[in-house]
Amino acid sequence: MKSFLKYFLVAIIFATLIPFSSCKKGANDPFLSLRSRNSRFEGTWKLSAQTYTVTSVSGNTHTTNVYSFDGLRVKRTRTTQFGSATPLVDTSSYSYSETIEVVKDNTFKETIVQSNLTTVIEGNWAFLGADKDAGLKKKEAVIMYQTKYTFGTSVSTSGKTDNPNTLVLDELSNAKMVVILDQSNYQDATHNSTTKGTVTYVQ
């Protein structure tokens, strides 16, 4: 009787955990969460860290830009090589902040302040379904559609499905979101670019 009761309790525990573990989409999502993925994504997210590298090839010129963020400023280290010449390296930095307000009605507002110049991007968002070819689970990625772009006094608007930007979420918890950057644009061996790294937001 005791053995039966023990196995019965174990079965109940597993049955209870399965619905929660099914919410785990990103590789580093919390194992258990009482909030749905949609409700975790909603809220105001502030950029807290980023590390990514952009490499590009244009003819005989190879360029690598490494970006980092310390909470206040973005630092960029650029290495440019023309053919077999000695690479040229230069660094620069600028003040930067980024906030994304994600609303339950599937709209968002992103505010970027770079060197005291403000850009506001507004639009719609939606979680994507599973994509076997891309290796993505259902709701592991979210697509952001830009409908309005404001820079200073310049304002432009577009349709609800224009200028899409896909965010692949490595982690989405109640107060932290980590986005994986892994993009490529390949025309041919002498004209291509890649972006790889991570961007972290907190609430």
N, C-alpha and C positions, 0 to 999 in steps of 0.2 A: 504493500500500500504506500509506503514511504517513497519507494522508487517511482511508482506511478505519479505521485504528487510532485516529485522533483522534476520529472520530464514534462509534466503538464505545465508547471510554472515556467520552465525554460521555453516551451512552445509559445506561451503567452507573451513572454519578453520579446522573442523574435518577431512575433506577429505585430507587436507594438512598434518595434524599431524599423521594420521594413518601410512603412509609409514615410518616416522621417528620413531614412537614408536615401530614398528615391528622390528627395529634394536636392541631393548633392550632385551638381552638374560639373562645376569647375573642379580641376584637380585638387585645389586647396580650399574648397568650400567647407564650412563646418559640417561635421558628421550629423549633428542633430540641430534642428532649428524649428521653433514653434511658429515662425513666420514664413509665409509663402515667398517664392522667389520674386514675384512682382512687388510685394510689399517691402522686401529688403532692398530692391532696386530704387524704389521711390524715396524721395528726400533730397536734401541738399548736400552735394558732394564737393569737397574742396581738394585740389591737388596738393599732395603732401610730399611726393617723391617721384622721380622719373630717371631712368637710365636707358638710353637707347642709342643705336648707331645707324646712321644713314650712309650707305656707300653707293656711289654712282660712277658709271663709265660713260664717257662721251668722246668717242673717237680715241685719241691718244692720251686723253686726260682721265686720271683716276682720282676721285675725291672721296674722302672719308670724314664725316662729321660725327663727333661723339658728344651727346648732350647729357647733362645731369642737372638736378634741381635740388637746392638745399633748403627749400621752404620759402625763400625770399627771392632768389636769383637763379636764372638759368646760366650755366656755363657751357660754352661750346668750344671744342678743340677741333680744328679743321686741318687735315693733312691733304695736300694737293701734289700730285706727281704728274709731270709732263714727260711722257715717254720714259727714257732711262735716266733723266736728270735727277739730281738730289731732291727729295721731297721737301716741300715748303710747309712749315707748321706755324699756325697762328691760333691764338686763343682770344675769346671775347666773352663778356658776360652782360646781362641786362636784367633789370627788375621784372618780375613776372608773377602773376597770380591767375588762377583759373577756377571757376566755380560752375557746377552743373546742377541746375534745379530740375529734378525729375518729378513730374506730376502724375497722379493717379489716372487722369484722363488721357494718358498716352501722349502728352506734350512735354517739351523740355525747353529750358532756356540756359544757354551757356554764355558766361561772361568771362572774357579774357582781357587782362590789363597787362600790356607789355610796354615797358619804358613810358608809362603814363598815357599810352594810347589804348583806348577801349574798343573792343570788338564784342558784339552781342550776336549770338546765333540762336535762332528759335526754330522749332520744328516738332516733328512727331517721332515717337519711338515704338518699337514692337520687338518682342522676343522672336527669334528665328526657330524653326523646327529643326529636327535632326537632319544632318547632312553626312552620309557615310563617306562620300568622296573627300570631304574636307575633314573628316574625323571629328565631327561635332555632334554632341548630344542635343536633345531638345532643350531649348532655353539656355544653352551654354553661351550663346552669342546674342547680342541685341543690335538691331539696326536703327540708326538715327537718320531721319530725313529732314533736310534743311528746308524751311519754308520762308524764312526771313533772315537777312544778313544786314547788320548795322555796323558801320565803321565811321565814327565821328558823326557828321551830318549826312553821310551817304547811306541810303537805305535801298536794298533790293529785295524783291520777293520772287518766289517761284512756286511750283506746284508741290503737292504734298508728298510726292515720291521722287523729288529731285535731290541731287547731290548726296547720295547715301553714304554713310560711314558706318562700318561694322565694327563693333567692339566684342572681342573674344574675352570672356571673363574667366580668369584663372582662379579668382577668389571673389566671392560675394557673401559677406556676412552682414550683421546688423550695422556695423560702423566702419567697414573697410571694404574697398573694391580694388582689385588688381586687374589691369587690362594687359593682355599680351599683344605686343606689336610684332607682326610677322607678315610683312607685305613685300611684294616684288612686282616690278614692271620690266618685262623683258621684251625688247624689240629684236635685238640681235646681240652677238658677242661684243660689239663695240658701242652699244647703246642700251643700257639697262641700269636699274637701281634696286636696292633692297633696304628695308627698314626692319630692324630687330631690336627688341628690348621689352621693358615693362613700364607701366605708368600706374601709380598708386594714388587713390583718393580716399579720404576719410570723411565721416560725418561728425 
